[in-house]
């Protein structure tokens, strides 16, 4: 259970960092800014999902299911929270 909390917590911190970084560095005008933010956040969250999937599969193939499970759980968490914040960023 401790591994799950650690991996999911790290992924949530990464989502927060991605959102803040994209929001600060986006310098488009107001009309295009929300789409640029949404595209940037979606791209980086997709990359985060792929990294979690690769790590989960690698640990599963190494017969370390206890280490693979947190990465597969964090894929679901990142999907729900990450893309929700992605759409929320597009509304501003």
C-alpha positions as CSV (number, residue, x, y, z in Angstrom):
1,X,0.0,0.0,0.0
2,X,2.9,2.3,0.7
3,X,4.2,1.9,-2.9
4,X,0.8,2.8,-4.3
5,X,0.6,6.0,-2.2
6,X,4.2,7.0,-3.2
7,X,3.8,6.4,-7.0
8,X,0.3,8.0,-7.1
9,X,1.5,10.9,-5.0
10,X,4.5,11.5,-7.3
11,X,2.2,11.4,-10.4
12,X,-0.1,13.9,-8.8
13,X,2.8,16.2,-8.1
14,X,3.9,15.9,-11.7
15,X,0.4,16.8,-12.9
16,X,0.4,19.9,-10.7
17,X,3.9,20.8,-12.0
18,X,2.8,20.3,-15.6
19,X,-0.3,22.5,-15.1
20,X,1.6,25.3,-13.4
21,X,4.5,25.3,-15.9
22,X,2.3,25.3,-19.0
23,X,0.1,28.0,-17.5
24,X,3.0,30.3,-16.7
25,X,4.9,29.8,-19.9
26,X,1.9,30.2,-22.3
27,X,2.2,33.6,-23.9
28,X,-0.5,33.4,-26.5
29,X,-3.3,35.9,-26.8
30,X,-6.5,35.2,-24.9
31,X,-8.4,33.5,-27.7
32,X,-5.7,31.0,-28.6
33,X,-4.2,30.7,-25.0
34,X,-6.8,28.2,-23.7
35,X,-6.3,25.9,-26.7
36,X,-2.5,26.1,-26.3
37,X,-2.7,25.3,-22.7
38,X,-5.0,22.4,-23.3
39,X,-2.8,21.0,-26.0
40,X,0.4,21.3,-23.9
41,X,-1.1,19.8,-20.9
42,X,-2.7,16.9,-22.9
43,X,0.6,16.2,-24.6
44,X,2.6,16.0,-21.4
45,X,-0.1,14.0,-19.6
46,X,-0.1,11.5,-22.5
47,X,3.7,11.2,-22.1
48,X,3.2,10.6,-18.3
49,X,0.7,7.9,-19.1
50,X,3.1,6.2,-21.5
51,X,5.9,6.3,-19.0
52,X,3.7,4.8,-16.3
53,X,2.6,2.1,-18.7
54,X,6.1,1.2,-19.7
55,X,7.3,1.0,-16.1
56,X,4.3,-1.1,-15.1
57,X,4.9,-3.6,-18.0
58,X,8.6,-3.7,-17.2
59,X,8.0,-4.5,-13.6
60,X,5.3,-7.0,-14.5
61,X,7.6,-8.8,-16.9
62,X,10.3,-9.0,-14.2
63,X,7.7,-10.8,-12.0
64,X,7.6,-7.9,-9.6
65,X,3.9,-7.5,-9.4
66,X,4.1,-5.6,-6.2
67,X,6.0,-2.9,-8.0
68,X,3.9,-3.0,-11.2
69,X,0.5,-2.5,-9.5
70,X,1.1,1.1,-8.4
71,X,2.0,2.2,-11.9
72,X,-1.1,0.6,-13.4
73,X,-3.3,2.2,-10.7
74,X,-1.6,5.6,-11.3
75,X,-2.5,5.3,-15.0
76,X,-6.2,5.5,-14.0
77,X,-5.6,8.3,-11.6
78,X,-3.6,10.3,-14.1
79,X,-6.3,9.7,-16.8
80,X,-9.1,11.0,-14.5
81,X,-7.4,13.9,-12.8
82,X,-5.0,14.9,-15.6
83,X,-7.5,15.2,-18.4
84,X,-10.0,16.8,-16.1
85,X,-7.5,19.6,-15.4
86,X,-6.8,19.7,-19.0
87,X,-10.4,20.6,-19.9
88,X,-10.6,22.9,-16.9
89,X,-7.6,24.8,-18.2
90,X,-9.2,25.2,-21.6
91,X,-12.2,27.1,-20.0
92,X,-10.1,30.0,-18.8
